[in-house]
Amino acid sequence: MNYNADFRCIKDEVSAEEWQARIDLAACYRLVDMYDMTDLIYNHITVRIPGTEHLLINLYGLTYKEITASSLAKIDVEGNIIWKPDTDYGINVAGYVIHGAIHKARPEVNCVTHTHTRAGMAVSAMKCGLLPLSQTGIRFHGRIGYHDYEGPAINIEERVRLVESLGEHDAMILRSHGLLTCGPNIPMAFNTLYQLEQACRAQVDAMAAGAELLVPSEEVLARTVHLYKPGTRRPYGVLEWPAMIRRLEAESKVSPYPYYAS
């Protein structure tokens, strides 16, 4: 069995647009690992290759810390593999059931993330859902979907219900499961995931402390939600993304290409 995690570089075999998408997606996987939002070899982040209906997704068997631009598989929204490295690693069914459904239903969505973090799973098991306890949590007040648990996401028929649960939001809590975010690009989807994770961690910590919880007034909540809408001041993640890349590049100590861009 070929379970090697060392893949040849395919930069010269794909378009410039696809290669950039591969670099950015590999960076996103590394950042999710860096910020402790991974779950062994599970979960997925997908991105649509510009100008196509094809998606890039991780191979099932690699940790996020191992993913490079050349290790990503290319699939369609139905999960058919268009291309993957010469390896026995395949793709996880749940990756295209969940992600493919959203990409197919929401053409403006080019990136989808899904995690099983400890805090995310904890909040997903709370009947109250995500509470507006912190400024970070208020960002999602009235702007997050909820999807009831139906078992492991391998049933194609669940796709319709997943899309309905998400609606027009860019974040969703999968009950008894985990977190999901999406966006028009990788920086925005990653930033939404990071903020949602921080809101869940803060809520779990606050509730675990056993102290009486404070929730701002509806007037303050509404004003804060408005200010944190992507179009009110600036889009999420776009300003932050170059700083995130600089952090990865500083750790790689390789110039001009960081370790994931191969």
Steps between C-alpha positions, in 0.01 A plus 500: 500500500629844407437720804796733450431866580776632271347613168667636188440865415238552227541875459587471130207264432212729600385851416634798690153552649479143625851512641423815699180339630704198605755715683229698680305189598811320626579811706148493643540138608829588669341796678213287632767267640700791642195632687415157642179436310584158354372149572762240397450432124133600496308804371539702186556838344404539136550773243360541151765529230443839331316474170392139558249294697778282640600499866826439682484281811740319733590135462347277768794386709717810530513730799446868430866563583607276211287654227674674212380665181583187300334253740148638450252294295279655231133390502165612364205592724372142483824363641642357178878515507637701208861469613695395805862417576633152431413357838261257663348786699151589382244757614246485782137465392388759755723753328295517183163426663527809720729723297376405156144578604588853608722575202226377267218695667694820570696607189635804685667269753850403392633363828342275765658391830389236748651410838451274802662711771443432867328835558304478177370155583414614853289792378344279232369279782346794689127554447557876536744503210749784468420779747587871449723507808807661344562752224628213288186298565272797430642511149292186431182606681212426262751427227574130547320186389437177693474151354362210702716191522412219260802276558832504308455719192514231233138516385459691174138573592618709797645755259168677450447538873858621556451776245163596650651516849783725386272731306677824409732489800875452483516292819315199634507279807448134419319369809694234691766525231704816449538830318476612138578830331510620142585807300581645159869432556740317731599800718137581583400139568805444721440820696137405561609156619760649734251746650232233539746271674607781735135576581441133585810482718399814687148367557622163629744673736241747628239229561755271665590777746151475646459876534185686400517580130443845352329557165490853352167665423325434170581856392872446558489157335332640189748788471798269547373247246457781247855624558638149452318426177761442228390798292456758776865587560726255320483135389607237751846354472638692204719729712595214732599248230839651399599502868401134527713416196795690645473290813510179298791624294693602811461149638602335173827694472490440125490790258321587282276191525382370837505128575137441407540645149646195330 
